[in-house]
Amino acid sequence: MKKINFARTAKAQTSCTTKKALSSQPALRNNIETSGSVYKKTWFSRLGIRQKISYGYALAIGVAVLGSVTGLVIGDYFQNQARQELYLADKQEDLLAELKSAVLEARSHQQQFIPLLSNPKLFEHEYTHFQDHIARVDRLFTTFKSAITSNFNNTEPDVSDLEKLLHKYDKTVEIYRQNLAAVLKRIDPVHLQPTAVPAAQQALLRFTNSQTALEFDALSDELTPLLEVAHQQQIKADAALERAENLRIQIISLSILLAILTATVLAVYTSRAIARPLETATKLARQVTEESNFNLQVPVTTEDEVGQLSNALNQLLQQVVAYTRALKTSEERFRLLVEGVKDYAIIMLDLNGNIVSWNAGAAKITGYEAEEIIGQHFSRFYPNKDIEQGKPERELQLAAESRCEDEGWRVRKDGSLFWTYTVVTALRDEAGQLRGFAKVTCDMTQRKHSEEALQASLKDLANIKFALDRSAIVAIAGPNGTINYVNDKFCEISKYSREELLGQNHRIINSSYHPQAFFKQMWATISNGQVWQGEIKNQAKDGTFYWVDTTIVPFKNAEGKPYQYVAIRHDITARKQAELVLQQSQEFLRNVLDTNPNLIFVKNWDGKFMLVNQALANIYGTTVEDLVGKSDADFNPNQAEVEHFLQIDQQVISTLQPQAISEETITTSTGEARWLQTIKKPLVSENGQPHYVLGVATDITARKQAETNLRESEQKYRSVVNSLKEVIFQTDTVGLWAFLNPAWTEITGFSLAESIETNFLDYIHPDDRQHNLELFLSLLEGQKEYYRHEVRYITKNGDCRWMEVFARLVLDADDAIVGTSGTLNDISERKQAEAEIRKALEKDKATGRPEIWLYFHGFP
């Protein structure tokens, strides 16, 4: 790579420095002028050495002078070349480093846009920094172009590298800036709605991965080898400067030694006037060499070659002073440059990896000051795991072989970790011997965190999309409603393939259930950039219908106009069917409630009706709708009843115990009192808390009247039954006495208490029980409707009493047999009379009077 030619500036600076050095020594010039005025007065001193001793002296001194002058010229020439190359290398490396830094910082700020979209103020602040760094990149490009146009030597073979770079990326920065500006204009981060943040982040993410952004990233990568070449040229320039200095000193020393040797040889033949100036010059030269004090000057006492040599030596010393000061100034500037870099840690290592230099950037990044870290091994910045694995030693070994670049975690003084990009380069002398290492470290922690955050955001977006595709029906349509994307669930529910749906309008699944005004209102909403939500009935390809709960989100461009619509749907067909069933069930329940003659209601703690049926509304002379939300006090004029109802209701709710009220009264709107039989139960919520009471009351007013009438009738019936001489009985289906009148006790001697719920067969004569059982069973089995027969009963005192039994079945309202009922008529006297008559007849028959016997047997 060709260095930028700042040679004229370097030469002017060196000349200016030399002039300043000379102008700073007025006393020295005065001494020289005074001495010259002395030796001008001496005729001898004005003679040349050639005239004094011989042409041999002249030749010897001439050789010395010529060698010195030649050494000065050659040394000056190479020294100027070395300084020029060093200056150019410094400037070019600085510009390249600044350009790479500007590119990296611009890219870093751009990558911060995605997480800051939700905070417009921070986003605007970050965007301002981004614009500043992009402007700096432009300025540096312009500087490079100007330098190439004015200073490059096109005959150099490596000039094409930088020219190719500038030509390759000449438009990249501007295109990158324009494309990013277009993206930001489109998403309008300052007025970005929270719902549009994911889409805006997706747009910025696509731009980050676009070709333009990648080309902009590649610019910093391609600057790295150019920086390395510039650094190598700087090292070469330093080495060249050192060689030039050594060459100059060697030539000067050789010339001085030659002059001294010549003077020594000729000292035998010369006078003291010639030897002393040479001895003085020699001593001064030795003093200059030993003390490195180039401010010393040789006194000039003659105008011969010795005087010229002295003048030349003085000039040489003055130039050395000027060049030394210029070199120190350049070194100081380089030191200030290295120490002034705050964003990069630039350190030098010896062969063992110990730190020998430390800049301010290294202190800022690691937290160590120079006095704390110099002399320490650079492995202290590595985590223990890397140290155990020998990573620091491997990096030095790799750098010694070629070059080592690495990204990884490092440890600060406070123990915190930071992510770095590190370049380790070997430093070699002119002979190629390894002298140490240069290590440049850049803190990339923020970028690392940004990348991790970006990856996390991308993963979240992918998970959201996966979850959405798994749980929802998703479609994307253009501004005219044309379908551009559908997921698998859309195809599954619509029965259409993806190929059949793409490019079509949503009318393909229109069920004609909704009126046109429904869809006009929907389009008016989303066309204005507003989100629409609603339920839509669609028709699948096979003709079946399905319901979807739909949310349509418009995506707006930079002008705020929708450019596509994302529809997220959920299948609610089952819910709609359940709602229909529920509606039908509610209507059915309402019909059941309203047709039920019982009073059905639900009340809250305050006694307010939450649910009532028509029967209760009829009691209070109002409607169901009017009754809901009101209490008994609004309709019942009997305050005592109202308080009684509320007390029982609150007791059921608080105790969670149902109550059955066998009888209570309710006063209607007309003032009539009606009897109720009521059951009240608590209604408990999902969390187990009671909130309401459910009541079902049966109007038993008619029953109460019937009971009154029945009691009156029973009293009359009992008075009749109790006065009868016949036994009135009832049994159950197994023959147990259920009812007996007092005549039973009079006939059998058994009390009613000891007889009820005993089997009637226990009182029948053993010889008659089987026959009587058969008659009882034939009656229960329906073979007979009734039976009448005569049977013997055993009384309490053991007597036998004949009973004429009349029995019939007893049926309930459903014609089910519940037992038998009938009468027992004591016919013992009749049976005794019949026995006596039969005995008499037998006697008459024996006496021959059959007419009596025939009379009693039915014969006339």
Secondary structure, DSSP 8 states (H G I E B T S, - for coil): ------HHHHHHHHHHHHHHHHHT-HHHHHHHHHHHHHHTT-TGGGS-HHHHT-HHHHHHHHHHHHHHHHHHHHHHHHHHHHHHHHHHHHHHHHHHHHHHHHHHHHHHHHHTTTTTTT-HHHHHHHHHHHHHHHHHHHHHHHHHHHHHHHH--TTSTTHHHHHHHHHHTTTHHHHHHHHHHHHHHHH-GGG--GGGHHHHHHHHHHHHTSHHHHHHHHHHHHHHHHHHHHHHHHHHHHHHHHHHHHHHHHHHHHHHHHHHHHHHHHHTTS-HHHHHHHHHHHHHHHHHHHH--TT-------SSHHHHHHHHHHHHHHHHHHHHHHHHHHHHHHHHHHHH--SEEEEEE-TTSBEEEE-HHHHHHH---HHHHTTSBGGGGS-HHHHHTTHHHHHHHHHHHSEEEEEEEEE-TTS-EEEEEEEEEEEE-TT--EEEEEEEEEE-HHHHHHHHHHHHHHHHHHHHHHHHHHHSEEEEE-TT-BEEEE-HHHHHHH---HHHHTT-BGGGGB-S-S-HHHHHHHHHHHHTT--EEEEEEEE-TTS-EEEEEEEEEEEE-TTS-EEEEEEEEEE-HHHHHHHHHHHHHHHHHHHHHHH-SSEEEEEETT--EEEE-HHHHHHTTS-HHHHTT--GGGT---HHHHHHHHHHHHHHHHH---EEEEEEEEE-TTS-EEEEEEEEEEEE-TTS-EEEEEEEEEE-HHHHHHHHHHHHHHHHHHHHHHH-SSEEEEE-TT-BEEEE-THHHHHH---HHHHTTSBGGGGB-HHHHHHHHHHHHHHHTTS-SEEEEEEEEE-TTS-EEEEEEEEEEEE-TT--EEEEEEEEEE-HHHHHHHHHHHHHHHHHHHHT-HHHHHHHTT--
